[in-house]
Amino acid sequence: MLQVQFIRDHKETVLEGLAKRNFADAETIIEKVLTVDENRRKTQVELDNTLAESNKISKEIGGLFKAGEIQKANILKEKTGVLKTKSKELTESLTALAEELQTLLYLIPNVPHASVKAGNSEEDNEKIFSEGTIPDLGENALPHWELAKKYDIIDFELGNKVTGAGFPVYKGKGARLQRALINYFLDKNIEAGYKEYQVPHLVNEASATATGQLPDKDGQMYHSKEDDLYLIPTAEVPITNMFRGNLVQESDFPITATGYTPCFRREAGSYGAHVRGLNRLHQFDKVEIVRVEHPDNSYNALNDMVEHIKNILRELKLPYRILRLCGGDTGFTAALTFDFELFSTAQDRWLEISSASNFETFQANRLKLRFKNKEGKSELAHTLNGSSLALPRVLAGILENYQTEEGIKIPEVLVPYTGFSIIN
């Protein structure tokens, strides 16, 4: 959530940034925010003055009663009654204005970083890096959903029977490869200095709001109405919320965390060949990395996260590229996002497998996550997160890019985790 003071002080910058996102009615909403905030501040001043006057008169009344001037005291008591009624009305008005302001602020996405280009969709994203060799698999290469059936390692029909579409069942070596990837990703993250956490898979409304999933992605989240809890769309939500309301010290930076969780997303309205198999699921596994950083170091930290993910993909020997997302494709809460895409040789297309984002103070403002700077004043921290990595499309890429006539070879770095070197 943007800070109101930032909007007041940098109105044109905010509008320019929102224009990169093609954010509709940006000027109207920003003007309304400023108007409501101005009314809120005026009401606060009036309330403070009313309360101060009431307190002053109350002291005078006490003095008059002691002096025996009962009539004068009673006249002033009538005046304090009027002031109390006024202060109650002002308090109610102030509460209503604060709620209206909060609702408006929830509608406004983050302001993109200066390096983010304007754009409408993924077609306008900037390709900034690519690495790896795309294998020549020949004409008989199969997409991963056919390989899964051929080697009996993922059963999409069984998942559909048990739950519904988008909930696959991993079997035998498929399940072991899935578990191997989770452990490998966690080990790499821990080796890089991230502290491992096991976190809840459901969160309350306050947590989902603090990291920006609510109200923006309300329809994409599974919700238990009876308990008013949400199934998490990513480990970012519970991990980041561990620090909600904290006041940390500068010496605490960087705060780093990693965790594995299943993730749940409705992905309503997704149909067609591009979402077949593991390409898009309602439940999938992901290992996440999260950082809480000093504002002066957050973009260095983002670059470190990008290099870390690159190193993992190098070890897996998978062809990939990195995109800097344009304004129209950048997520609601992010200031800057780098997407990693893996080339699926059998499908002849790029698949998103990770993103690394800097949210600057956007999440921290909702989280009330602050630190004490060198001057002893509290200041909002910066939060970042990245997928390291999302499993379904990585697994799809391994199955497709490592297929041979003998079977599916296992990347060398994973063999100690799987206990086998080929699926056949």
N, C-alpha and C positions, 0 to 999 in steps of 0.2 A: 504494500500500500504506500502510495506516495505521501510524503509529509506535506501538510497544508502550507507550512512556511516556505518549503521549497517551491510549491506552486505559486505562492505570492511573489517570491523573489525572482523566480525564473519562468514566468508565464510563457514567454515566447519560445524558450528552449523546450518547455514541455509540449507546446503545440506543434513545434517542428518535429519533435520526436514522435508524437502520436500520429502525425501525418505520414511518417515512414511506415506506420502500421496500418494505414488506411482506416484509422479508428473513426467510426461515424459519429457525428455530432460532438466532436472533441471540444470545439470552441463553446458550444452551448453548455456542455456539462462543466467545463472549467469555469466559465462565468458564473454558473449557478453555485459551484463550490465556493468561489470567492465571495459571492453575495451572502450565502448562508453563513460562512465563516465570519464575515464582517458583522452580521446581525448577532451571531453568537458572542463575539468579543464585546460588542456594545452592551448586550444583555448582561454579560458577566460584570462589566464595569458598573452598570446600574445596580445590579444585585449587591456587589461589594460596597457601593456607596450607601445603599439602603440599610444593609446590615451594620455598617459603621455608624450611621446616624442612629439606628435603633439602640446600639450598644451605648452610645454617648448619652442618649436620653435616659436610658435605664440607670446609668450612674447618677445623673442629675436627680432622678426621682428618689433615689436612696438618700441623697443629701437633703432634699426638701422634707422628706418624712422625718429625718433626724432633727431638722430645724423647726418642725411643727407646722410647716406650711402645707397643710393637707390639701387645700383646694387647688393650689398650683400643681401639686404632685398628681392629683387625679386628672387634671387637664392633660398633663404630659402622658399619663397612662393611656388615655384615649388615643393619643397620637401614636404611641407604640403599637397599639392594636391595629391601626391603619397600616403602619409600616410592616407588621408581621404578615398581614394579608397580602400586601404588595410583594414582599420577599418570597412568599409561597408561590404566587403567580409567576414571578420572575424565575424561580427555581424550576417550575414545571416547563416554562417556555425554554429555558436553557437546556433542559434534558431533551426536549423535543428537537431543538436545533442541533444538538450534538448527535442525536440518532440520525437525523436527516443528513448531516454532514458525513457520518460514517457510511451510510448507505450509498451516497454519491461516490465517495472515495473507493468503495469496493468495485465500482463499475469501471474504474480507470486502470488500464494496464501500465506496466513499467515503462519508463522512458528508455528507448534503445541507446546503447553505447554509440559514441560518435562514429565508430568504424562500421556500424551496421548500415547497409544500403537500403534504400526504399525498394519495395517490391510487393507483389500481390500474392505470390504462392511459391511453392518449392521450385518452380521453374526459374525463379529469379535469384535463387541461392548462389553464393560464390564458391566455386571449387578452388580450394587453396593448397591442397596437398594430396598426393596419391602415392601408393607404394605397393609392391608385390607384383608377382607375375600371374596373369590369368591363365590357368591351365587349358590346354587343348584336349578336350575330352572326346572328341569325335562325334559322329552323328548319333551314336546310340546312348548318349548321356541321358540319364533320367533325373527328373526333378525329385526333391527330397521326399515328397509324399508317396511316390511310387517306390523309391528305395526303402522307405519305412515299411511298406507292405511286403516288398520282396524279401527283406531280411527279418521281418516280424519283430521290429524294434519299437514302433510307435503305432498305436491302434486308434485311429480317429473315430471309427464306427463304434467301438466299444465305449469311448468317452461320450459319444453322442447318446448311447443307450443309457449310461449311468446318469448323465447330467444334461447334456445338450451339446450343440455345435460350439466349438471353441474351447473344449475341455478334453484334450487328448490324454490317453493312457500310455505311459512309457513302459516298455517291457524288456526284460532280460538285459542284453548289452546296451540297449537304448537307455534304460534307466540307469545303468552303471556309468555310461558316458555322461549323462545329465549330472549325476552326482559328482563325477570327476571334474567337470567344468566348474561346478560350484566351489569345490574345495580348492581347485587351482586358482580361481579368481580371488578367493579369500586369502589364500597364502600369498599371492602377489601383492595384494593390497596391504596386508600386515607387514610384509617385507619392506614396503614403501613408507611405513610409519603410521598407517591407519590403525586405530584401535577397534577391535571387533566387538560388536554388540548383537545380542539376540533380542529382538523387539516384538511387541504385540502386532498382530496382523489386523486388528481392528482399532480404530481411533474414535475419539469423541468429536463433536462438532467444532469445539474450540481448536482442536489440533488441525482438522481439515481446513478450517478458516485461516489459521495462522500461516500455513505454508502456501495458501492461495488456491487450493482445490475448490473451496467453497467461497463465494457462490458460483464462481466461473464454470466449474465442471460438475455441477450438481447432478446433471442427467447421466454422466458417464460413470458415476460411482454406485456400487451396490450398497444399499442402506437397509439396516435392520431397524424397522420403525419401532418395534416393541422396546428395544434397548436404546434407540437413538444412537447407534454406532455405525461407522462406515468401514467396509472392507478397504484395505489400503490399495491405492493404485501403484504405489512404489514405496520402498523402504525410506525414501527421502522424508516422508511425512512423519512417521514415528521417531526417526533418528533426529531430525531437526527439532522436533518438538520436545526432545529431552532437555533442550536449552531454553525453552520458552520461559520468559520472565526473569532470566538470569542477569546478574550484573557481574561481569568477569573483569579480570585485570589484564592490562596489556601484556604482562608476562605470561598469561595463559595461552596466547596465540603462538602457533596455529592450533586450533582445536580440530582434530581429525577423527573421523569415524567411518567404519564400514560395516555392512551387514547383509546377510542373505535373507530374502523373504519371497514367498509367492506373492504375486501381484494380481489384482482383479480389476478389469475394465469392461464396461458394457460394450463399447465399440459399436453402438447401434447403427444400423443402416450400412454395414460393411458386407458387400457381396462381390462376386466375380473371381476370376482366376488369380488376380493379384493378392487375394487374401486366402488362398488355398493353403492347406497344410499348416505349417508353423508360421506362415507369414503374418497372421494376425489372430490372436487368441483372446479369450475372455479371462483365462487364468494362465499365468506363465511365471517362470522363476527368473529372478534378477538379483545380481549383487551390486550394491550401490556404494558410492563413496560420497561423503559429506564433509565440508570444511566450514568452520567459522573463522573469519580472518579480520585482521586490522584493515580498514579501508585503503591504507597506503600500499598494501601487499596483495590485495585480492586478485588483481589481474596477473601478477606473477604466479599466484597460486593456481589460477585457471590454466595458464600455460603449462605448469607442472602437471596438472591433471591430464591435459591433452597428451603430453609426452609419456605419461604413465600408461595411458590406454594404448598409445601407439606401440609401446614396448610389448604389451601383451599380444597384440595382433601380429607383431613381428615374430614372436615366439611360436604362435600358432601357424605362421606362414600362410596367412590368408590375405588375398588382395583386397585393399581397402582404399577409400578416399575420405577426405575431410572437407566439409562444407561450412562456411560461415553463413548462418541463416539470415535472410533478408528480413526487413521489418514485418512484412505480412505473414511470415512463417515462424517468427519468433514467438515462443510461448508467452502467455499472459504475464507471468511473474518475472521473466528473465530480461536482463539488460543486454546480454550477449550470449549466444549459444553456438557451439561447434557441434555439428552432427557427424558421426562416423557412419559410413556406409560400406557394406561388404558386397563384393561382386558375386552374385549367384550365377555360376557358369551355365548350369543346366537350364535356368530360367532366363538367362541372358538379360539380367536386370540388376540394379543396385538395390540393396535392402538396408534400411537403417538399423543399426545394431547398438548404437550408443549416442548419448548427447552429454556434453559438459557445459554447464551454465553458471554464469555469475549473476546473482540476483541483486547485488549491491545491497542497499538498505531496505529493499521492497518487502522481503519476508521479515527482516529483523524489526521493522516498524510494527507489523502485526504481532510478531512474537514478543515485542518489548524486550528484545535481546540487546543489551548494552554493555559497554565496557568503560572503565575509568581511564581517561587519557592522562598524559603527563601533568596536565594542569589540575588534575583531580576532578574534572567535569565528566559527566556521563555522556556517552556518544553512541549512536547506533553502530553495531558491527555489520560486516558484510557476510552473507551466506552464499555457499556454492554447492553444487552437487553434480554427480556424473554417474552414468551407468558403467559399471566395470565388472562384468558386462551383462546385458540382457541375453538370456540363454536361447530362446527359440530360434532366432535367425542366425546366431552363431552356430548352433547345432545344425541348422539347415545348410549353412555354408560349408561346414565340415563334411556333411554327408555328400553334398553335391560335388565339391571341389576335390575331395579325396577319393572319389569312386574310381575303381579300376575293374578290369574283367574278373579279377580274383575276389573282389570284395571292397569294402570301404576301409581304407587304411586310417589309422589313428595318428594324429599329429604326435611327433616324437615326444614333445614336452608333456603330453597327457598320459603316455603309456604307464609311468609309475603310479598314476592315479586310477587308471582303468584296470590294470592288470592284464590287458591284452592289447595286441597291436593291429588287429584287423577284425572287422565284422564280416562274416561270410556264412 
